[in-house]
Every structure is written in structure tokens, then in C-alpha cells.
């Protein structure tokens, strides 16, 4: 009986102590593991748009891929529950605009790394996020084929 009373007393004392965090609402949320993937998707969308601006002959081929990356970035941000950071500079291709083959090679390289990153994120993700990440990894693999 004394043990039961002691446990109740300790349990009752612990409740107010755990409630102390209720007033710490100003603490920033820890970064979500999807933040880098969302930023990478937005960066890829910017790279593709910059490539289209540099070589308009590639617009029909690259614009749908840019749109897909932007949709991925938007959906990842929605899942994370945070808007995209403001003031993010747009990426630009490093290959000369007169070289469409160089632009495509650069995009293939970026897309390959991005596909690898999405596949790793998918493998590490909890079940509720794995389907989204798996479809992003699959889309990136498809983009690689479209860039050949």
C-alpha cells in the first residue's frame, strides 16, 4: 500500500514537470530529413529552367522535367509543413549556352545524383513517406532516360 501511494505521489509530481515544455512554443522545429530533398528538387527545377533559357531549342524536352521537379519540391514542402525559404537564388547551368549537348550532360549528371539521393531517402523513410519518395526516385530515373 505504501508503494502504491509512493508511486501515485511520484507520478503526480512528474506530471507538472513534464508540462513545463508547454510554454516553450518559441523553440524552432528541428530540420526535417526531407528538407535537403525539397531544396534539391527546387534547385533542379531552376537548373532546367536556366537550361531552357540558355538553349530554347531544348524547351519542349526540358520544360516538363522542370515542372515535375517543381511539383516534387512543392509536395515535399507540403509534407514537411514548411514553406520554401525565401530568396533562394535560381541555379544556372555552368556549360556555355551554345552547347546543348553540354547542357544535357550537366543535367544528366545532376539528375543521376538526385536520383541516388531520392532512392537513399526512400530507403530510410518511414512508411508514410516512402511512397512519395519512391515515386520521386522513379521520376528522376525516367528523367535520366529522357536526357539521353
C-alpha positions in Angstrom: 0.0 0.0 0.0 2.9 2.3 0.8 4.5 1.5 -2.5 1.3 2.3 -4.4 1.0 5.6 -2.5 4.6 6.5 -3.3 4.1 5.7 -7.0 1.0 7.9 -7.1 2.8 10.7 -5.4 5.8 10.4 -7.7 3.5 10.1 -10.7 1.6 13.2 -9.7 4.8 15.1 -9.2 6.1 14.2 -12.6 3.0 15.4 -14.5 3.6 19.1 -13.7 7.3 18.8 -14.6 6.5 17.4 -18.0 4.1 20.2 -18.6 6.9 22.8 -18.4 7.6 22.4 -22.1 4.1 23.8 -22.9 5.5 27.3 -22.6 8.5 26.7 -24.9 6.4 27.2 -28.0 9.0 29.5 -29.5 11.6 26.8 -30.0 12.3 26.2 -33.7 11.4 22.8 -35.1 14.3 20.6 -35.8 15.1 20.2 -39.5 13.0 17.6 -41.3 15.0 14.9 -43.1 13.2 15.8 -46.3 14.5 19.4 -46.3 17.6 18.6 -48.5 15.4 16.7 -51.0 12.9 19.5 -51.2 15.8 22.0 -51.8 17.4 19.7 -54.3 14.1 19.4 -56.2 13.7 23.2 -56.3 17.3 23.6 -57.4 16.8 21.1 -60.2 13.7 22.9 -61.4 15.8 26.1 -61.6 18.6 24.3 -63.4 16.2 23.1 -66.1 14.6 26.5 -66.5 18.0 28.1 -66.8 19.0 25.5 -69.4 15.8 26.3 -71.4 16.6 30.0 -71.2 20.1 29.2 -72.5 19.0 26.9 -75.3 15.4 27.4 -76.2 15.6 24.6 -78.7 15.5 22.2 -75.7 12.3 23.8 -74.2 9.9 21.0 -75.4 12.2 18.4 -73.9 13.2 20.1 -70.6 10.2 22.1 -69.5 8.1 19.1 -68.5 11.0 17.9 -66.4 11.4 21.3 -64.8 7.7 21.3 -64.0 8.0 17.8 -62.4 10.8 18.9 -60.2 8.9 21.9 -59.1 5.8 19.8 -58.3 8.1 17.5 -56.2 9.5 20.4 -54.3 6.0 21.8 -53.7 4.8 18.4 -52.4 7.8 17.8 -50.2 7.3 21.3 -48.7 3.7 20.4 -48.1 4.6 17.1 -46.4 7.3 18.9 -44.3 4.8 21.6 -43.3 7.1 24.5 -44.1 7.2 26.9 -47.0 10.3 27.2 -49.2 12.9 29.5 -47.9 12.6 33.0 -49.4 15.4 34.5 -51.5 16.7 31.2 -52.8 18.8 32.0 -55.9 18.0 30.2 -59.1 20.5 27.7 -60.3 22.2 28.3 -63.6 24.0 25.8 -65.8 27.7 26.1 -66.0 28.0 25.0 -69.6 28.1 27.5 -72.4 24.7 28.3 -73.9 25.9 27.4 -77.4 26.5 23.8 -76.3 23.1 22.0 -75.9 25.0 18.6 -75.6 27.0 20.1 -72.7 23.8 21.3 -71.1 22.2 17.9 -71.4 25.4 16.2 -70.0 25.4 18.6 -67.0 21.7 17.9 -66.3 22.2 14.2 -66.6 24.9 14.4 -64.0 22.8 16.4 -61.6 19.8 14.1 -62.3 21.9 11.0 -61.6 23.0 12.4 -58.2 19.4 13.5 -57.4 18.1 10.0 -58.3 20.6 8.4 -55.9 19.6 10.9 -53.2 15.9 10.2 -53.6 16.5 6.4 -53.6 18.5 6.7 -50.3 15.8 8.9 -48.8 13.2 6.4 -49.8 15.0 3.5 -48.2 15.4 5.5 -45.0 12.0 6.9 -44.8 9.1 5.9 -42.6 6.3 4.1 -44.4 4.0 7.1 -44.7 6.7 8.9 -46.7 8.2 6.0 -48.7 5.6 6.1 -51.5 6.2 9.8 -52.2 9.9 9.4 -52.2 9.8 6.2 -54.3 7.8 8.0 -56.9 10.3 10.9 -56.9 13.2 8.4 -57.3 11.3 6.7 -60.2 10.6 10.1 -61.9 14.2 11.0 -61.6 15.2 7.7 -63.2 12.8 8.5 -66.0 14.3 12.0 -66.4 17.7 10.3 -67.0 16.2 8.3 -69.9 14.7 11.5 -71.3 18.0 13.2 -71.3 19.8 10.6 -73.4 
